[in-house]
Amino acid sequence: MRYVLLAAGGLRVGEETALDVRHALDGGSTVQVQHTIWRHHIGPAKCNSVRDVDLCASVAALLKTYFDSRNFGPLFPTRSGRRESARNARRSFDNLCEKLGLGKRGFHSFRRFRTSVLRADGIPGKDGVPEHLISYWIGHQDPNRMNGHYDFSSKTMKEWRKQWVEKVGVGFEIPADLGYPAPNAPNKVPALTEIEPKVYSAGCVA
């Protein structure tokens, strides 16, 4: 599910690792990016990166199946129910790529893939998404800074965004199921320190 979400949403691995179940809205069709994990601490997302990432219906259905039995806690927990570090997530992905004979790819390849799909690069019959909407979903600064300063369409026109995300699709075949049971709900609400680790002071990085 982690790899499907990264490829279909274009999130940074730190942003995805920081997600809680409460950040998955509208039946899994919207993911709120508000935080990121850096050096084992959770803090505010980069400038221009606080956003709502829209997901097409097929991905939303899979994501809802994944978290449906849980009401709180990390979206991608460890077996003990704690939040996984971005470093461990990278290590697991590197090991998988090595087993598949792909070499080390890095999580950023998911963001490059998603950007290519949104721009419809090399996809016959597909129209590219407006560039300012791509910047919003990916969490980049609008390429036209002045127009971007006055344009709030990406943030406010939710139905327009939903139409585009369904139109562009994901660019790969969605698995019928995850191939393994979704994580069980924790037996108790984690302590506050488990939900929100020490917050670091993030610099404003465009």
N, C-alpha and C positions, 0 to 999 in steps of 0.2 A: 504493500500500500504506500509505503514511503516513496518508492521509486516512481510509482504511478503519479503521485501527487507532485513530485518534483518535475516530472516531464510534462504534466498537463497544466501546471500552474507557474512554473518558472521561478519558484522560490529559491532563496539562498538556503543552504543547509542549516545555518544558524537560525534563520527565521522559522524554518520548519520544525527544528528541534525544540524551539521555544513555544510552539503551539500547545494550547490546552484544548480539551474537548469543548469548552465554552466558546472557543474562537471559530468553531464550525457552525455556521448559521444556515437557515433556510434549507434544512434537510441535507446539508452537506454541499449545497451549490455555491456557497460563499465562504471563503476563509479569511478571517481578519488577521492581518499581519500588524502587530503592534510592538513586538519585542524581538530580540535576537540573542543568541548565546555566544559569548566570546570569552575564552579562557575560563570556562566552567562557570561563568557568572551570566545571569540573565539581565539584560538592560534594554533601553529603548532602541528601536530600530533606527537605521541610518536615516539621515534627512532624505525626504522624498520617498521613503520606503514604507511609511505607515499607510496602509491601503487595504482595500477589499479585493481579493483575488477571486474572480468568478470562474466556476468550473462547469463544464458541460454536463448534461443530465446523466450520461453513462458513468462518468467519474464520480459525480455526486452520489449516485445510488450505491456504488462500491464503497465510498467513504462512509456513508451512513450505516451500511452493514458492518463496517469495521468498528465503529465507536458506539453503535446503538445501545448497547447494554451498559454503557458508562455515562455518568452525568458530570464527572469532575476528573481532575488530574490531567497529566500530560497526554497529548493525543498519541504519541509514540513512546509508551513507557517501557522500561526494562521489565524483566520477569518479576522483580520485587516491587514494581509499581512506581519506581522513581523515574525522574527525567533522565534520559540518556544524554551524554555529552556529544557535542558535534564531532569531537575527535574520535570517539568510539564508533560513531556512525560512519565516518570516513574510513576507518580501519576495516569495518565490516564490508563496505562497498569495494574497497581495494582488494580484499580477499576474494570477493565474488568475481571481480573482473579477472583476477589472476586465474581462478579456476576455469573461467570461460575462455581463457587464452586471449584476452583483450588487452592485457597490460593495465597499468594504472591510468584511469581516465579522469578521475576527479569529478566532484559533484557539479562543478561549473559547466560541464558538458550538457547537463540537463537544461540549464538556462540558455545556452547557445542553441540547443535544439528547439526549445520553445519559441525563442525569438525568430528562428528561421521559419517555423510553422506559422506564426502570426503574420510574418511578412509574405507568406506563401512562396518562399524562395524555392524554385524548382518543382512546385506542385501544380501540374496542369489543371486548368479549370477553376483554380482558387483565386479569390480576390484578397489582396493584402489588407490587414486591419489598419485603420488610421494610425499614423505614427504616434500621435499624442496618447492614444489609448494603449498602444504597446508600451510606451514609457511608463504609464501609470501601472499597468499590470506587472511589469518587470521590476518596478521600483527604481527607475532612473529619472533624472531630471529631464523635463520636456526639452527637446532639441531646440525649439524656438522659445527662448526664455521669456521674452516679452509677452508673446501671445499666451504662453503657458501660465504666466502670472495672472492673466485676466480670465482664462478659460477654466471653468469648473465642471465641464460636461462629464469628464471621466469620473469625477467623484459623485456627482449628483444624479446622473441619468442612468439609473440602475437597469431599467428595462432595455435601454439601448445597448448597454454592455452585455446583457444576457443574450440579446439577439446575435451579437457579434461572436460570442464565445461558442454558441451552438453552430453558427455558420462556419467557423474556421475549424472546429473539431480539435482533435489532439494529435493527429499525424501518426498514430500507431494503433494497433489492435488492443482493445481493452480486454483483460482477462475475464473469463466468466465468473471466477471466484478467486480468492486470495491463495487458495491451496493449503491453508492452515487456519485453525480457529483464531478468531479475534481475541485480543487480550481480555481477561476477565476483569470485571469491575473490582476495585479495591474493597477490602472489607470495611474500611473506615476512611473518613475524610483525612487526607494527609495533613500533618502539621504545616503551619504557614511557611516555615523554613524549607519544607519540601516542595511546596507549590511555587514560592517565589524566592529563589536563592539570592544571595547578596547582589545588589544592583551595582554595576560599574558605571562610571561617568563616561558616557560615549561622546566622542567628538562629532561634530557635524561634518559628515563626509558625503559629498554629492555622489 
